Amino acid sequence: MKNRLGDLNNHLFEQLERLNNDTLTEEQLVMEAERTRHICAISGQIINNARVVLDAHKAISGGNIRDDGKGNGIHQMLEAPKGFTKAA
């Protein structure tokens, strides 16, 4: 399974190429446009999720958030390794 942002980028460009296909009938173009709307909606959610994870990692590494060291809190939510926090 491909679950990286680079893979998402590839899927988006592949869809753009499908939309740019001059041999599509009007019906096929309408179907591809609908498919594009769905792909964009899901992609937006994936990107927003990645942004939240990145912001949380920045907050942790900046010392703004600390973990209790017991596996609770932000590390568990982000599935980040224990000890990720910046030492005070």
C-alpha positions, 0 to 999 in steps of 0.5 A: 500500500502506498501511503506517503505524501509523495505517492499522493503527489503522483496520484494527483499528477496522474489524475491531471494527465487523465483530465488533459487527455484529448481523446476523452469523450464528453461523458468520459470527461464528466466522469473524470471531473467527478473523480477529480472532485473526490480525489481532491476532497480526500487529498485535502483531508490527507494534507490537513492531517499531515499538517497537524502531525507536522505542527505537533512535531514542531511543538514537541521539538520546540519544547512547547509540549512535553510527554509524561514518559508513560506512553500517554499524550501526544506521542501515543496519538501521533505514534511517535517514538518515546524520547522524541521530546526535546530535553529541557 
